[in-house]
Amino acid sequence: DSLRVLLMAQRALVAAFSGDATAALRLLSQADAVAGHSVDVDNEARFALQTARAALNPR
């Protein structure tokens, strides 16, 4: 599941920087769901997801 989360976070960033915010948010939501329902997601994948989320939602 860690690899799935990493790939979804990466795809979300690619979609966002390609101008497809809808796809980016959908992928980020899916990655959140996988990370939230799995104990097999390591800290590196969780950090990548957090980083992608921060990049897509700057404050």
N, CA, C and O of each residue as an XYZ file, in Angstrom:
236
protein
N       0.814     -1.207      0.000
C       0.000      0.000      0.000
C       0.857      1.272      0.000
O       0.427      2.317     -0.489
N       2.061      1.174      0.547
C       2.945      2.346      0.549
C       3.255      2.801     -0.873
O       3.233      3.996     -1.170
N       3.539      1.853     -1.735
C       3.843      2.197     -3.124
C       2.640      2.840     -3.800
O       2.796      3.801     -4.554
N       1.449      2.326     -3.542
C       0.233      2.929     -4.113
C       0.093      4.377     -3.676
O      -0.204      5.247     -4.494
N       0.306      4.643     -2.382
C       0.180      6.007     -1.867
C       1.237      6.911     -2.494
O       0.932      8.036     -2.890
N       2.473      6.430     -2.586
C       3.534      7.217     -3.216
C       3.198      7.559     -4.662
O       3.362      8.702     -5.089
N       2.731      6.575     -5.408
C       2.400      6.805     -6.819
C       1.218      7.755     -6.971
O       1.228      8.616     -7.851
N       0.207      7.611     -6.131
C      -0.948      8.511     -6.210
C      -0.552      9.938     -5.850
O      -1.018     10.885     -6.484
N       0.300     10.106     -4.845
C       0.762     11.446     -4.477
C       1.547     12.067     -5.630
O       1.380     13.247     -5.939
N       2.398     11.269     -6.260
C       3.170     11.757     -7.403
C       2.242     12.133     -8.559
O       2.408     13.185     -9.176
N       1.279     11.282     -8.847
C       0.343     11.573     -9.939
C      -0.487     12.817     -9.634
O      -0.815     13.579    -10.544
N      -0.830     13.029     -8.363
C      -1.583     14.226     -7.980
C      -0.766     15.483     -8.257
O      -1.298     16.475     -8.755
N       0.518     15.441     -7.935
C       1.376     16.596     -8.207
C       1.520     16.845     -9.703
O       1.467     17.991    -10.151
N       1.699     15.789    -10.468
C       1.813     15.931    -11.925
C       0.531     16.533    -12.492
O       0.584     17.435    -13.329
N      -0.611     16.039    -12.042
C      -1.894     16.566    -12.521
C      -2.039     18.041    -12.153
O      -2.478     18.851    -12.970
N      -1.671     18.381    -10.927
C      -1.804     19.774    -10.490
C      -0.925     20.706    -11.315
O      -1.371     21.769    -11.745
N       0.313     20.308    -11.532
C       1.220     21.166    -12.286
C       0.927     21.149    -13.782
O       1.454     21.975    -14.528
N       0.092     20.217    -14.221
C      -0.362     20.190    -15.613
C      -1.647     20.980    -15.787
O      -2.156     21.104    -16.901
N      -2.174     21.514    -14.693
C      -3.368     22.334    -14.750
C      -4.667     21.597    -14.514
O      -5.737     22.184    -14.678
N      -4.614     20.346    -14.139
C      -5.828     19.560    -13.911
C      -6.084     19.418    -12.408
O      -5.816     18.374    -11.814
N      -6.603     20.484    -11.812
C      -6.829     20.506    -10.367
C      -7.839     19.457     -9.929
O      -7.712     18.891     -8.843
N      -8.838     19.193    -10.758
C      -9.852     18.196    -10.410
C      -9.230     16.816    -10.255
O      -9.507     16.114     -9.282
N      -8.401     16.429    -11.199
C      -7.731     15.127    -11.116
C      -6.778     15.089     -9.929
O      -6.668     14.069     -9.249
N      -6.094     16.190     -9.682
C      -5.156     16.240     -8.556
C      -5.877     16.025     -7.236
O      -5.418     15.255     -6.393
N      -6.991     16.695     -7.056
C      -7.752     16.548     -5.809
C      -8.343     15.150     -5.679
O      -8.394     14.598     -4.580
N      -8.786     14.580     -6.782
C      -9.335     13.219     -6.758
C      -8.259     12.217     -6.360
O      -8.496     11.349     -5.519
N      -7.082     12.335     -6.959
C      -5.978     11.431     -6.634
C      -5.528     11.601     -5.187
O      -5.222     10.621     -4.508
N      -5.490     12.831     -4.724
C      -5.101     13.085     -3.346
C      -6.118     12.485     -2.381
O      -5.752     11.935     -1.342
N      -7.379     12.595     -2.727
C      -8.435     12.001     -1.907
C      -8.319     10.480     -1.865
O      -8.480      9.868     -0.809
N      -8.042      9.881     -3.005
C      -7.870      8.425     -3.058
C      -6.654      7.985     -2.246
O      -6.709      6.980     -1.538
N      -5.571      8.729     -2.346
C      -4.365      8.397     -1.583
C      -4.626      8.520     -0.087
O      -4.162      7.694      0.699
N      -5.369      9.550      0.305
C      -5.752      9.706      1.709
C      -6.560      8.511      2.188
O      -6.350      8.016      3.296
N      -7.481      8.049      1.356
C      -8.320      6.909      1.726
C      -7.481      5.647      1.908
O      -7.676      4.905      2.870
N      -6.558      5.404      0.996
C      -5.694      4.219      1.106
C      -4.839      4.317      2.370
O      -4.723      3.351      3.125
N      -4.244      5.484      2.591
C      -3.372      5.665      3.761
C      -4.155      5.550      5.061
O      -3.641      5.053      6.063
N      -5.389      6.009      5.039
C      -6.201      5.972      6.252
C      -6.720      4.603      6.612
O      -7.004      4.337      7.780
N      -6.851      3.725      5.629
C      -7.420      2.400      5.866
C      -6.384      1.290      5.929
O      -6.741      0.120      6.063
N      -5.120      1.636      5.834
C      -4.083      0.608      5.792
C      -3.030      0.849      6.868
O      -2.552      1.968      7.052
N      -2.687     -0.205      7.559
C      -1.592     -0.108      8.529
C      -0.256     -0.398      7.848
O       0.797     -0.281      8.474
N      -0.295     -0.774      6.575
C       0.912     -1.128      5.829
C       1.559      0.059      5.119
O       2.513     -0.121      4.362
N       1.055      1.260      5.354
C       1.631      2.444      4.714
C       2.726      2.989      5.623
O       2.470      3.349      6.772
N       3.949      3.045      5.097
C       5.075      3.478      5.926
C       5.146      5.004      6.035
O       4.418      5.730      5.358
N       6.043      5.462      6.907
C       6.171      6.895      7.168
C       6.606      7.673      5.935
O       6.200      8.821      5.754
N       7.424      7.068      5.090
C       7.871      7.744      3.871
C       6.683      8.050      2.960
O       6.593      9.146      2.407
N       5.786      7.103      2.803
C       4.604      7.313      1.968
C       3.684      8.354      2.591
O       3.132      9.197      1.884
N       3.520      8.303      3.896
C       2.684      9.302      4.578
C       3.286     10.703      4.427
O       2.558     11.679      4.246
N       4.618     10.798      4.502
C       5.285     12.083      4.329
C       5.109     12.601      2.899
O       4.878     13.792      2.696
N       5.218     11.716      1.919
C       5.016     12.115      0.519
C       3.602     12.634      0.310
O       3.392     13.615     -0.403
N       2.643     11.977      0.929
C       1.249     12.411      0.821
C       1.069     13.778      1.479
O       0.402     14.654      0.929
N       1.657     13.954      2.641
C       1.576     15.230      3.348
C       2.237     16.341      2.524
O       1.721     17.457      2.461
N       3.359     16.041      1.905
C       4.068     17.015      1.081
C       3.246     17.393     -0.148
O       3.165     18.567     -0.510
N       2.639     16.401     -0.784
C       1.789     16.676     -1.950
C       0.597     17.531     -1.548
O       0.229     18.469     -2.254
N       0.001     17.203     -0.418
C      -1.149     17.967      0.069
C      -0.739     19.423      0.326
O      -1.470     20.345     -0.036
N       0.411     19.626      0.940
C       0.895     20.981      1.222
C       1.198     21.743     -0.069
O       0.926     22.940     -0.162
N       1.753     21.059     -1.052
C       2.066     21.716     -2.328
C       0.803     22.134     -3.073
O       0.794     23.147     -3.773
N      -0.258     21.352     -2.919
C      -1.502     21.659     -3.618
C      -2.361     22.667     -2.867
O      -3.257     23.276     -3.452
N      -2.097     22.847     -1.577
C      -2.878     23.772     -0.755
C      -1.950     24.715      0.008
O      -1.888     24.656      1.236
N      -1.232     25.581     -0.698
C      -0.324     26.492      0.013
C      -1.109     27.473      0.875
O      -2.209     27.901      0.525
N      -0.514     27.811      2.004
C      -1.226     28.727      2.925
C      -0.528     30.042      3.023
O      -0.981     30.929      3.746
